[in-house]
Amino acid sequence: MGIVKIGDDLHEEIRQFSSVMNRSINAQAEFWIKMGRLAELNPTKTFQELILEQMKSVPLVQEEAANE
């Protein structure tokens, strides 16, 4: 595990969002980093499309979708 230094304002924003989303502060930061990376790599896709693609890569979600 590495350490990433971020500004106090961003840390506070992550803390607030992590509380709303029931994620740890680290999990919230990781989510934002991952989604930001995916958005940069796929500039024509919407947030919803990126989330759906990620969900489809999870075996349990694939199984549930096949049963619908």
Secondary structure, DSSP 4 states (H G I P E B T S, - for coil): -------HHHHHHHHHHHHHTT--HHHHHHHHHHHHHHHHH-TTS-HHHHHHHHHHTSHHHHHHHHH-
